[in-house]
Amino acid sequence: RAVAEQAKTNNQVVQKILTLYEEMKTEIQKVTHSQYSIKIMDALFASPIFHSNDFRKKAGLAPKTASSLLSLLKKAGIVQEQEPSRGRVPSLLAFERLVKLIGDNDFN
């Protein structure tokens, strides 16, 4: 029974993640007006807590493009800055809606 219950819980979390992904397709395109919106989403869902330079690499974007898109995402509240950049250390950002969704569920 415990395994079945955990599988049910995990399935519900997966469904919530898929729903969030679908919602974000529209929202990110609306905010960024970018041809890279799917790459942006894939990077955010792959690593919801990330350094700005890691985002650029995961999304396969040029530095200026990544910087301007992250700025738009921050202004829209889609990503939140956790730690500002310091010298050569890039800023730490989070896609908190996904972090919270995953964190609200016990996978153990």
Biopython code that builds the backbone (N, CA, C, O; Angstrom):
import numpy as np
from Bio.PDB.StructureBuilder import StructureBuilder

atoms = [
    (1, "ARG", "N", (0.819, -1.199, 0.000)),
    (1, "ARG", "CA", (0.000, 0.000, 0.000)),
    (1, "ARG", "C", (0.857, 1.255, 0.000)),
    (1, "ARG", "O", (0.529, 2.233, -0.672)),
    (2, "ALA", "N", (1.947, 1.234, 0.746)),
    (2, "ALA", "CA", (2.808, 2.419, 0.835)),
    (2, "ALA", "C", (3.399, 2.768, -0.531)),
    (2, "ALA", "O", (3.469, 3.940, -0.899)),
    (3, "VAL", "N", (3.818, 1.758, -1.273)),
    (3, "VAL", "CA", (4.388, 1.981, -2.606)),
    (3, "VAL", "C", (3.320, 2.555, -3.540)),
    (3, "VAL", "O", (3.590, 3.485, -4.299)),
    (4, "ALA", "N", (2.130, 2.010, -3.481)),
    (4, "ALA", "CA", (1.037, 2.498, -4.326)),
    (4, "ALA", "C", (0.685, 3.945, -3.981)),
    (4, "ALA", "O", (0.441, 4.760, -4.871)),
    (5, "GLU", "N", (0.660, 4.253, -2.702)),
    (5, "GLU", "CA", (0.350, 5.628, -2.263)),
    (5, "GLU", "C", (1.428, 6.600, -2.716)),
    (5, "GLU", "O", (1.127, 7.707, -3.163)),
    (6, "GLN", "N", (2.685, 6.186, -2.600)),
    (6, "GLN", "CA", (3.778, 7.051, -3.035)),
    (6, "GLN", "C", (3.735, 7.260, -4.552)),
    (6, "GLN", "O", (3.986, 8.363, -5.036)),
    (7, "ALA", "N", (3.421, 6.216, -5.287)),
    (7, "ALA", "CA", (3.306, 6.323, -6.748)),
    (7, "ALA", "C", (2.186, 7.289, -7.124)),
    (7, "ALA", "O", (2.325, 8.070, -8.066)),
    (8, "LYS", "N", (1.095, 7.236, -6.399)),
    (8, "LYS", "CA", (-0.034, 8.149, -6.652)),
    (8, "LYS", "C", (0.402, 9.589, -6.398)),
    (8, "LYS", "O", (0.106, 10.479, -7.195)),
    (9, "THR", "N", (1.103, 9.816, -5.293)),
    (9, "THR", "CA", (1.596, 11.153, -4.958)),
    (9, "THR", "C", (2.565, 11.652, -6.030)),
    (9, "THR", "O", (2.474, 12.796, -6.474)),
    (10, "ASN", "N", (3.482, 10.792, -6.436)),
    (10, "ASN", "CA", (4.454, 11.172, -7.463)),
    (10, "ASN", "C", (3.761, 11.515, -8.773)),
    (10, "ASN", "O", (4.147, 12.468, -9.451)),
    (11, "ASN", "N", (2.737, 10.744, -9.133)),
    (11, "ASN", "CA", (1.980, 11.011, -10.347)),
    (11, "ASN", "C", (1.297, 12.381, -10.275)),
    (11, "ASN", "O", (1.270, 13.116, -11.262)),
    (12, "GLN", "N", (0.753, 12.717, -9.118)),
    (12, "GLN", "CA", (0.107, 14.016, -8.946)),
    (12, "GLN", "C", (1.115, 15.155, -9.115)),
    (12, "GLN", "O", (0.791, 16.181, -9.713)),
    (13, "VAL", "N", (2.324, 14.986, -8.598)),
    (13, "VAL", "CA", (3.370, 15.997, -8.731)),
    (13, "VAL", "C", (3.763, 16.146, -10.199)),
    (13, "VAL", "O", (3.923, 17.262, -10.694)),
    (14, "VAL", "N", (3.914, 15.040, -10.877)),
    (14, "VAL", "CA", (4.257, 15.087, -12.301)),
    (14, "VAL", "C", (3.175, 15.835, -13.082)),
    (14, "VAL", "O", (3.488, 16.637, -13.962)),
    (15, "GLN", "N", (1.928, 15.582, -12.769)),
    (15, "GLN", "CA", (0.840, 16.282, -13.447)),
    (15, "GLN", "C", (0.893, 17.791, -13.177)),
    (15, "GLN", "O", (0.637, 18.594, -14.075)),
    (16, "LYS", "N", (1.223, 18.169, -11.951)),
    (16, "LYS", "CA", (1.351, 19.593, -11.618)),
    (16, "LYS", "C", (2.515, 20.226, -12.377)),
    (16, "LYS", "O", (2.419, 21.366, -12.833)),
    (17, "ILE", "N", (3.603, 19.490, -12.510)),
    (17, "ILE", "CA", (4.760, 20.012, -13.254)),
    (17, "ILE", "C", (4.392, 20.187, -14.728)),
    (17, "ILE", "O", (4.743, 21.199, -15.334)),
    (18, "LEU", "N", (3.696, 19.221, -15.304)),
    (18, "LEU", "CA", (3.274, 19.331, -16.700)),
    (18, "LEU", "C", (2.316, 20.502, -16.902)),
    (18, "LEU", "O", (2.393, 21.202, -17.911)),
    (19, "THR", "N", (1.426, 20.711, -15.956)),
    (19, "THR", "CA", (0.505, 21.847, -16.028)),
    (19, "THR", "C", (1.275, 23.159, -15.964)),
    (19, "THR", "O", (0.997, 24.083, -16.728)),
    (20, "LEU", "N", (2.241, 23.244, -15.055)),
    (20, "LEU", "CA", (3.068, 24.443, -14.948)),
    (20, "LEU", "C", (3.825, 24.674, -16.251)),
    (20, "LEU", "O", (3.918, 25.809, -16.718)),
    (21, "TYR", "N", (4.361, 23.623, -16.837)),
    (21, "TYR", "CA", (5.095, 23.739, -18.098)),
    (21, "TYR", "C", (4.191, 24.333, -19.181)),
    (21, "TYR", "O", (4.605, 25.230, -19.915)),
    (22, "GLU", "N", (2.979, 23.842, -19.277)),
    (22, "GLU", "CA", (2.031, 24.354, -20.278)),
    (22, "GLU", "C", (1.695, 25.823, -20.019)),
    (22, "GLU", "O", (1.632, 26.620, -20.955)),
    (23, "GLU", "N", (1.481, 26.179, -18.759)),
    (23, "GLU", "CA", (1.194, 27.581, -18.410)),
    (23, "GLU", "C", (2.371, 28.484, -18.781)),
    (23, "GLU", "O", (2.190, 29.589, -19.295)),
    (24, "MET", "N", (3.575, 27.991, -18.511)),
    (24, "MET", "CA", (4.762, 28.809, -18.739)),
    (24, "MET", "C", (5.051, 28.999, -20.224)),
    (24, "MET", "O", (5.665, 29.996, -20.605)),
    (25, "LYS", "N", (4.622, 28.061, -21.072)),
    (25, "LYS", "CA", (4.807, 28.230, -22.520)),
    (25, "LYS", "C", (4.239, 29.561, -22.966)),
    (25, "LYS", "O", (4.903, 30.335, -23.656)),
    (26, "THR", "N", (3.014, 29.820, -22.569)),
    (26, "THR", "CA", (2.336, 31.054, -22.948)),
    (26, "THR", "C", (2.950, 32.253, -22.240)),
    (26, "THR", "O", (3.215, 33.279, -22.867)),
    (27, "GLU", "N", (3.175, 32.128, -20.951)),
    (27, "GLU", "CA", (3.667, 33.253, -20.161)),
    (27, "GLU", "C", (5.062, 33.703, -20.606)),
    (27, "GLU", "O", (5.300, 34.901, -20.758)),
    (28, "ILE", "N", (5.969, 32.779, -20.811)),
    (28, "ILE", "CA", (7.332, 33.149, -21.200)),
    (28, "ILE", "C", (7.340, 33.759, -22.596)),
    (28, "ILE", "O", (8.064, 34.724, -22.843)),
    (29, "GLN", "N", (6.558, 33.220, -23.496)),
    (29, "GLN", "CA", (6.482, 33.800, -24.842)),
    (29, "GLN", "C", (5.919, 35.222, -24.772)),
    (29, "GLN", "O", (6.404, 36.123, -25.456)),
    (30, "LYS", "N", (4.905, 35.409, -23.949)),
    (30, "LYS", "CA", (4.275, 36.721, -23.797)),
    (30, "LYS", "C", (5.253, 37.742, -23.201)),
    (30, "LYS", "O", (5.283, 38.896, -23.628)),
    (31, "VAL", "N", (6.035, 37.324, -22.232)),
    (31, "VAL", "CA", (6.977, 38.218, -21.556)),
    (31, "VAL", "C", (8.192, 38.530, -22.414)),
    (31, "VAL", "O", (8.635, 39.677, -22.478)),
    (32, "THR", "N", (8.732, 37.510, -23.075)),
    (32, "THR", "CA", (9.998, 37.694, -23.786)),
    (32, "THR", "C", (9.843, 38.011, -25.273)),
    (32, "THR", "O", (10.721, 38.632, -25.873)),
    (33, "HIS", "N", (8.739, 37.588, -25.858)),
    (33, "HIS", "CA", (8.554, 37.719, -27.319)),
    (33, "HIS", "C", (9.772, 37.150, -28.043)),
    (33, "HIS", "O", (10.242, 37.718, -29.029)),
    (34, "SER", "N", (10.267, 36.042, -27.549)),
    (34, "SER", "CA", (11.526, 35.489, -28.038)),
    (34, "SER", "C", (11.322, 34.184, -28.796)),
    (34, "SER", "O", (10.459, 33.371, -28.465)),
    (35, "GLN", "N", (12.140, 34.016, -29.814)),
    (35, "GLN", "CA", (12.162, 32.752, -30.543)),
    (35, "GLN", "C", (12.778, 31.640, -29.705)),
    (35, "GLN", "O", (12.699, 30.462, -30.055)),
    (36, "TYR", "N", (13.393, 32.032, -28.593)),
    (36, "TYR", "CA", (14.072, 31.070, -27.721)),
    (36, "TYR", "C", (13.222, 30.631, -26.527)),
    (36, "TYR", "O", (13.746, 30.045, -25.580)),
    (37, "SER", "N", (11.937, 30.904, -26.562)),
    (37, "SER", "CA", (11.111, 30.632, -25.382)),
    (37, "SER", "C", (11.142, 29.163, -24.951)),
    (37, "SER", "O", (11.147, 28.885, -23.751)),
    (38, "ILE", "N", (11.163, 28.228, -25.882)),
    (38, "ILE", "CA", (11.216, 26.808, -25.506)),
    (38, "ILE", "C", (12.571, 26.483, -24.886)),
    (38, "ILE", "O", (12.633, 25.735, -23.911)),
    (39, "LYS", "N", (13.650, 27.026, -25.428)),
    (39, "LYS", "CA", (14.976, 26.818, -24.839)),
    (39, "LYS", "C", (15.026, 27.389, -23.425)),
    (39, "LYS", "O", (15.623, 26.789, -22.531)),
    (40, "ILE", "N", (14.401, 28.546, -23.222)),
    (40, "ILE", "CA", (14.345, 29.176, -21.900)),
    (40, "ILE", "C", (13.623, 28.244, -20.930)),
    (40, "ILE", "O", (14.108, 27.968, -19.833)),
    (41, "MET", "N", (12.459, 27.767, -21.355)),
    (41, "MET", "CA", (11.670, 26.893, -20.483)),
    (41, "MET", "C", (12.421, 25.612, -20.155)),
    (41, "MET", "O", (12.443, 25.173, -19.005)),
    (42, "ASP", "N", (13.027, 25.023, -21.157)),
    (42, "ASP", "CA", (13.761, 23.779, -20.913)),
    (42, "ASP", "C", (14.892, 23.996, -19.911)),
    (42, "ASP", "O", (15.135, 23.146, -19.055)),
    (43, "ALA", "N", (15.581, 25.126, -20.013)),
    (43, "ALA", "CA", (16.659, 25.435, -19.070)),
    (43, "ALA", "C", (16.101, 25.635, -17.661)),
    (43, "ALA", "O", (16.683, 25.152, -16.690)),
    (44, "LEU", "N", (14.980, 26.344, -17.545)),
    (44, "LEU", "CA", (14.377, 26.587, -16.229)),
    (44, "LEU", "C", (13.881, 25.292, -15.582)),
    (44, "LEU", "O", (14.052, 25.092, -14.380)),
    (45, "PHE", "N", (13.271, 24.422, -16.373)),
    (45, "PHE", "CA", (12.742, 23.171, -15.822)),
    (45, "PHE", "C", (13.858, 22.165, -15.547)),
    (45, "PHE", "O", (13.715, 21.316, -14.668)),
    (46, "ALA", "N", (14.961, 22.246, -16.281)),
    (46, "ALA", "CA", (16.085, 21.339, -16.041)),
    (46, "ALA", "C", (16.817, 21.703, -14.761)),
    (46, "ALA", "O", (17.255, 20.823, -14.020)),
    (47, "SER", "N", (16.950, 23.001, -14.498)),
    (47, "SER", "CA", (17.663, 23.491, -13.305)),
    (47, "SER", "C", (16.922, 24.702, -12.758)),
    (47, "SER", "O", (17.233, 25.832, -13.133)),
    (48, "PRO", "N", (15.949, 24.489, -11.880)),
    (48, "PRO", "CA", (15.159, 25.617, -11.385)),
    (48, "PRO", "C", (15.919, 26.564, -10.444)),
    (48, "PRO", "O", (15.454, 27.672, -10.176)),
    (49, "ILE", "N", (17.071, 26.137, -9.949)),
    (49, "ILE", "CA", (17.961, 27.021, -9.185)),
    (49, "ILE", "C", (19.275, 27.022, -9.953)),
    (49, "ILE", "O", (19.871, 25.966, -10.170)),
    (50, "PHE", "N", (19.727, 28.199, -10.364)),
    (50, "PHE", "CA", (20.842, 28.250, -11.297)),
    (50, "PHE", "C", (21.615, 29.566, -11.204)),
    (50, "PHE", "O", (21.097, 30.590, -10.759)),
    (51, "HIS", "N", (22.864, 29.498, -11.638)),
    (51, "HIS", "CA", (23.654, 30.712, -11.829)),
    (51, "HIS", "C", (23.365, 31.226, -13.232)),
    (51, "HIS", "O", (23.097, 30.441, -14.142)),
    (52, "SER", "N", (23.418, 32.531, -13.406)),
    (52, "SER", "CA", (23.067, 33.126, -14.689)),
    (52, "SER", "C", (23.896, 32.564, -15.840)),
    (52, "SER", "O", (23.368, 32.376, -16.936)),
    (53, "ASN", "N", (25.172, 32.295, -15.619)),
    (53, "ASN", "CA", (25.996, 31.757, -16.709)),
    (53, "ASN", "C", (25.615, 30.313, -17.046)),
    (53, "ASN", "O", (25.753, 29.894, -18.195)),
    (54, "ASP", "N", (25.138, 29.549, -16.059)),
    (54, "ASP", "CA", (24.674, 28.182, -16.326)),
    (54, "ASP", "C", (23.401, 28.199, -17.170)),
    (54, "ASP", "O", (23.211, 27.356, -18.047)),
    (55, "PHE", "N", (22.536, 29.168, -16.892)),
    (55, "PHE", "CA", (21.317, 29.324, -17.683)),
    (55, "PHE", "C", (21.679, 29.567, -19.145)),
    (55, "PHE", "O", (21.111, 28.950, -20.046)),
    (56, "ARG", "N", (22.616, 30.458, -19.366)),
    (56, "ARG", "CA", (23.048, 30.789, -20.728)),
    (56, "ARG", "C", (23.529, 29.532, -21.446)),
    (56, "ARG", "O", (23.165, 29.285, -22.595)),
    (57, "LYS", "N", (24.343, 28.747, -20.763)),
    (57, "LYS", "CA", (24.882, 27.526, -21.371)),
    (57, "LYS", "C", (23.788, 26.503, -21.643)),
    (57, "LYS", "O", (23.741, 25.929, -22.731)),
    (58, "LYS", "N", (22.901, 26.263, -20.666)),
    (58, "LYS", "CA", (21.836, 25.268, -20.832)),
    (58, "LYS", "C", (20.882, 25.658, -21.957)),
    (58, "LYS", "O", (20.418, 24.805, -22.713)),
    (59, "ALA", "N", (20.593, 26.961, -22.061)),
    (59, "ALA", "CA", (19.666, 27.431, -23.089)),
    (59, "ALA", "C", (20.362, 27.606, -24.442)),
    (59, "ALA", "O", (19.696, 27.768, -25.465)),
    (60, "GLY", "N", (21.692, 27.576, -24.448)),
    (60, "GLY", "CA", (22.432, 27.736, -25.691)),
    (60, "GLY", "C", (22.324, 29.133, -26.266)),
    (60, "GLY", "O", (22.191, 29.308, -27.478)),
    (61, "LEU", "N", (22.381, 30.134, -25.387)),
    (61, "LEU", "CA", (22.202, 31.526, -25.807)),
    (61, "LEU", "C", (23.504, 32.310, -25.719)),
    (61, "LEU", "O", (24.399, 31.979, -24.942)),
    (62, "ALA", "N", (23.585, 33.338, -26.518)),
    (62, "ALA", "CA", (24.706, 34.269, -26.440)),
    (62, "ALA", "C", (24.596, 35.031, -25.117)),
    (62, "ALA", "O", (23.489, 35.226, -24.615)),
    (63, "PRO", "N", (25.720, 35.464, -24.547)),
    (63, "PRO", "CA", (25.685, 36.156, -23.254)),
    (63, "PRO", "C", (24.734, 37.353, -23.204)),
    (63, "PRO", "O", (23.966, 37.481, -22.251)),
    (64, "LYS", "N", (24.768, 38.225, -24.201)),
    (64, "LYS", "CA", (23.877, 39.399, -24.188)),
    (64, "LYS", "C", (22.416, 38.991, -24.271)),
    (64, "LYS", "O", (21.566, 39.559, -23.585)),
    (65, "THR", "N", (22.127, 38.017, -25.103)),
    (65, "THR", "CA", (20.749, 37.539, -25.248)),
    (65, "THR", "C", (20.253, 36.950, -23.934)),
    (65, "THR", "O", (19.153, 37.266, -23.480)),
    (66, "ALA", "N", (21.065, 36.096, -23.326)),
    (66, "ALA", "CA", (20.683, 35.477, -22.054)),
    (66, "ALA", "C", (20.463, 36.535, -20.982)),
    (66, "ALA", "O", (19.506, 36.454, -20.212)),
    (67, "SER", "N", (21.340, 37.517, -20.932)),
    (67, "SER", "CA", (21.223, 38.573, -19.927)),
    (67, "SER", "C", (19.933, 39.369, -20.099)),
    (67, "SER", "O", (19.236, 39.642, -19.122)),
    (68, "SER", "N", (19.618, 39.737, -21.322)),
    (68, "SER", "CA", (18.396, 40.523, -21.533)),
    (68, "SER", "C", (17.145, 39.690, -21.263)),
    (68, "SER", "O", (16.164, 40.203, -20.725)),
    (69, "LEU", "N", (17.174, 38.407, -21.633)),
    (69, "LEU", "CA", (16.019, 37.552, -21.359)),
    (69, "LEU", "C", (15.843, 37.311, -19.866)),
    (69, "LEU", "O", (14.716, 37.320, -19.369)),
    (70, "LEU", "N", (16.936, 37.095, -19.145)),
    (70, "LEU", "CA", (16.838, 36.931, -17.685)),
    (70, "LEU", "C", (16.297, 38.193, -17.035)),
    (70, "LEU", "O", (15.523, 38.121, -16.080)),
    (71, "SER", "N", (16.695, 39.330, -17.539)),
    (71, "SER", "CA", (16.185, 40.595, -17.010)),
    (71, "SER", "C", (14.666, 40.673, -17.176)),
    (71, "SER", "O", (13.955, 41.078, -16.256)),
    (72, "LEU", "N", (14.182, 40.288, -18.340)),
    (72, "LEU", "CA", (12.728, 40.286, -18.582)),
    (72, "LEU", "C", (12.023, 39.291, -17.659)),
    (72, "LEU", "O", (10.953, 39.581, -17.123)),
    (73, "LEU", "N", (12.625, 38.129, -17.479)),
    (73, "LEU", "CA", (12.019, 37.112, -16.609)),
    (73, "LEU", "C", (11.992, 37.575, -15.153)),
    (73, "LEU", "O", (11.039, 37.294, -14.427)),
    (74, "LYS", "N", (13.032, 38.280, -14.731)),
    (74, "LYS", "CA", (13.055, 38.809, -13.357)),
    (74, "LYS", "C", (11.992, 39.886, -13.189)),
    (74, "LYS", "O", (11.263, 39.890, -12.197)),
    (75, "LYS", "N", (11.898, 40.793, -14.146)),
    (75, "LYS", "CA", (10.893, 41.869, -14.060)),
    (75, "LYS", "C", (9.475, 41.312, -14.007)),
    (75, "LYS", "O", (8.608, 41.865, -13.331)),
    (76, "ALA", "N", (9.247, 40.218, -14.723)),
    (76, "ALA", "CA", (7.922, 39.597, -14.753)),
    (76, "ALA", "C", (7.660, 38.719, -13.528)),
    (76, "ALA", "O", (6.542, 38.239, -13.340)),
    (77, "GLY", "N", (8.682, 38.508, -12.696)),
    (77, "GLY", "CA", (8.516, 37.676, -11.506)),
    (77, "GLY", "C", (8.575, 36.185, -11.781)),
    (77, "GLY", "O", (8.226, 35.382, -10.915)),
    (78, "ILE", "N", (9.010, 35.803, -12.971)),
    (78, "ILE", "CA", (9.103, 34.380, -13.300)),
    (78, "ILE", "C", (10.312, 33.762, -12.609)),
    (78, "ILE", "O", (10.234, 32.644, -12.099)),
    (79, "VAL", "N", (11.423, 34.482, -12.591)),
    (79, "VAL", "CA", (12.595, 34.047, -11.826)),
    (79, "VAL", "C", (12.910, 35.112, -10.783)),
    (79, "VAL", "O", (12.630, 36.295, -10.979)),
    (80, "GLN", "N", (13.488, 34.679, -9.687)),
    (80, "GLN", "CA", (13.824, 35.587, -8.597)),
    (80, "GLN", "C", (15.313, 35.464, -8.287)),
    (80, "GLN", "O", (15.878, 34.371, -8.270)),
    (81, "GLU", "N", (15.920, 36.601, -8.047)),
    (81, "GLU", "CA", (17.340, 36.601, -7.696)),
    (81, "GLU", "C", (17.496, 36.189, -6.242)),
    (81, "GLU", "O", (16.910, 36.799, -5.348)),
    (82, "GLN", "N", (18.290, 35.152, -6.011)),
    (82, "GLN", "CA", (18.544, 34.666, -4.662)),
    (82, "GLN", "C", (19.795, 35.316, -4.080)),
    (82, "GLN", "O", (19.843, 35.650, -2.896)),
    (83, "GLU", "N", (20.806, 35.490, -4.933)),
    (83, "GLU", "CA", (22.053, 36.144, -4.539)),
    (83, "GLU", "C", (22.535, 36.979, -5.717)),
    (83, "GLU", "O", (22.618, 36.471, -6.836)),
    (84, "PRO", "N", (22.853, 38.252, -5.488)),
    (84, "PRO", "CA", (23.353, 39.086, -6.592)),
    (84, "PRO", "C", (24.760, 38.659, -7.005)),
    (84, "PRO", "O", (25.468, 37.984, -6.257)),
    (85, "SER", "N", (25.142, 39.065, -8.199)),
    (85, "SER", "CA", (26.499, 38.749, -8.649)),
    (85, "SER", "C", (27.498, 39.520, -7.797)),
    (85, "SER", "O", (27.214, 40.611, -7.303)),
    (86, "ARG", "N", (28.681, 38.919, -7.639)),
    (86, "ARG", "CA", (29.752, 39.541, -6.858)),
    (86, "ARG", "C", (31.048, 39.334, -7.632)),
    (86, "ARG", "O", (31.577, 38.225, -7.694)),
    (87, "GLY", "N", (31.545, 40.402, -8.214)),
    (87, "GLY", "CA", (32.772, 40.285, -8.973)),
    (87, "GLY", "C", (32.614, 39.292, -10.106)),
    (87, "GLY", "O", (31.797, 39.491, -11.005)),
    (88, "ARG", "N", (33.384, 38.235, -10.064)),
    (88, "ARG", "CA", (33.311, 37.209, -11.110)),
    (88, "ARG", "C", (32.274, 36.129, -10.820)),
    (88, "ARG", "O", (32.040, 35.252, -11.652)),
    (89, "VAL", "N", (31.663, 36.187, -9.663)),
    (89, "VAL", "CA", (30.654, 35.191, -9.301)),
    (89, "VAL", "C", (29.297, 35.651, -9.845)),
    (89, "VAL", "O", (28.806, 36.716, -9.471)),
    (90, "PRO", "N", (28.694, 34.850, -10.727)),
    (90, "PRO", "CA", (27.413, 35.249, -11.308)),
    (90, "PRO", "C", (26.279, 35.183, -10.287)),
    (90, "PRO", "O", (26.391, 34.527, -9.251)),
    (91, "SER", "N", (25.198, 35.868, -10.599)),
    (91, "SER", "CA", (24.049, 35.859, -9.701)),
    (91, "SER", "C", (23.415, 34.470, -9.648)),
    (91, "SER", "O", (23.495, 33.691, -10.597)),
    (92, "LEU", "N", (22.790, 34.189, -8.521)),
    (92, "LEU", "CA", (22.064, 32.937, -8.318)),
    (92, "LEU", "C", (20.584, 33.264, -8.421)),
    (92, "LEU", "O", (20.084, 34.155, -7.735)),
    (93, "LEU", "N", (19.891, 32.534, -9.285)),
    (93, "LEU", "CA", (18.477, 32.797, -9.535)),
    (93, "LEU", "C", (17.668, 31.527, -9.284)),
    (93, "LEU", "O", (18.216, 30.427, -9.210)),
    (94, "ALA", "N", (16.356, 31.703, -9.156)),
    (94, "ALA", "CA", (15.487, 30.545, -8.947)),
    (94, "ALA", "C", (14.163, 30.729, -9.675)),
    (94, "ALA", "O", (13.602, 31.824, -9.717)),
    (95, "PHE", "N", (13.688, 29.654, -10.236)),
    (95, "PHE", "CA", (12.348, 29.565, -10.797)),
    (95, "PHE", "C", (11.498, 29.017, -9.654)),
    (95, "PHE", "O", (11.232, 27.818, -9.573)),
    (96, "GLU", "N", (11.080, 29.925, -8.774)),
    (96, "GLU", "CA", (10.494, 29.537, -7.492)),
    (96, "GLU", "C", (9.189, 28.766, -7.602)),
    (96, "GLU", "O", (8.883, 27.958, -6.726)),
    (97, "ARG", "N", (8.416, 28.992, -8.650)),
    (97, "ARG", "CA", (7.160, 28.244, -8.774)),
    (97, "ARG", "C", (7.442, 26.745, -8.873)),
    (97, "ARG", "O", (6.732, 25.940, -8.271)),
    (98, "LEU", "N", (8.462, 26.373, -9.621)),
    (98, "LEU", "CA", (8.806, 24.957, -9.722)),
    (98, "LEU", "C", (9.482, 24.461, -8.450)),
    (98, "LEU", "O", (9.197, 23.356, -7.988)),
    (99, "VAL", "N", (10.365, 25.259, -7.887)),
    (99, "VAL", "CA", (11.045, 24.866, -6.639)),
    (99, "VAL", "C", (10.014, 24.614, -5.550)),
    (99, "VAL", "O", (10.099, 23.620, -4.829)),
    (100, "LYS", "N", (9.048, 25.503, -5.429)),
    (100, "LYS", "CA", (8.012, 25.355, -4.398)),
    (100, "LYS", "C", (7.144, 24.122, -4.663)),
    (100, "LYS", "O", (6.811, 23.376, -3.741)),
    (101, "LEU", "N", (6.789, 23.922, -5.907)),
    (101, "LEU", "CA", (5.957, 22.773, -6.262)),
    (101, "LEU", "C", (6.649, 21.466, -5.887)),
    (101, "LEU", "O", (6.024, 20.564, -5.331)),
    (102, "ILE", "N", (7.924, 21.370, -6.189)),
    (102, "ILE", "CA", (8.679, 20.162, -5.857)),
    (102, "ILE", "C", (8.914, 20.067, -4.353)),
    (102, "ILE", "O", (8.804, 18.989, -3.770)),
    (103, "GLY", "N", (9.238, 21.202, -3.725)),
    (103, "GLY", "CA", (9.527, 21.222, -2.304)),
    (103, "GLY", "C", (8.317, 20.938, -1.419)),
    (103, "GLY", "O", (8.468, 20.481, -0.286)),
    (104, "ASP", "N", (7.120, 21.208, -1.932)),
    (104, "ASP", "CA", (5.899, 20.967, -1.161)),
    (104, "ASP", "C", (5.524, 19.492, -1.085)),
    (104, "ASP", "O", (4.590, 19.110, -0.379)),
    (105, "ASN", "N", (6.261, 18.677, -1.816)),
    (105, "ASN", "CA", (5.925, 17.251, -1.866)),
    (105, "ASN", "C", (7.041, 16.424, -1.265)),
    (105, "ASN", "O", (8.222, 16.698, -1.475)),
    (106, "ASP", "N", (6.654, 15.420, -0.523)),
    (106, "ASP", "CA", (7.628, 14.542, 0.103)),
    (106, "ASP", "C", (7.841, 13.333, -0.799)),
    (106, "ASP", "O", (6.939, 12.515, -0.977)),
    (107, "PHE", "N", (9.032, 13.225, -1.363)),
    (107, "PHE", "CA", (9.330, 12.110, -2.267)),
    (107, "PHE", "C", (10.022, 10.959, -1.544)),
    (107, "PHE", "O", (10.454, 10.006, -2.192)),
    (108, "ASN", "N", (10.137, 11.022, -0.250)),
    (108, "ASN", "CA", (10.851, 9.967, 0.485)),
    (108, "ASN", "C", (9.890, 8.883, 0.933)),
    (108, "ASN", "O", (10.307, 7.913, 1.566)),
]
sb = StructureBuilder()
sb.init_structure("model")
sb.init_model(0)
sb.init_chain("A")
sb.init_seg("    ")
for serial, (resi, resn, name, xyz) in enumerate(atoms, 1):
    if name == "N":
        sb.init_residue(resn, " ", resi, " ")
    sb.init_atom(name, np.array(xyz, "f"), 0.0, 1.0, " ", f" {name:<3s}", serial, name[0])
structure = sb.get_structure()
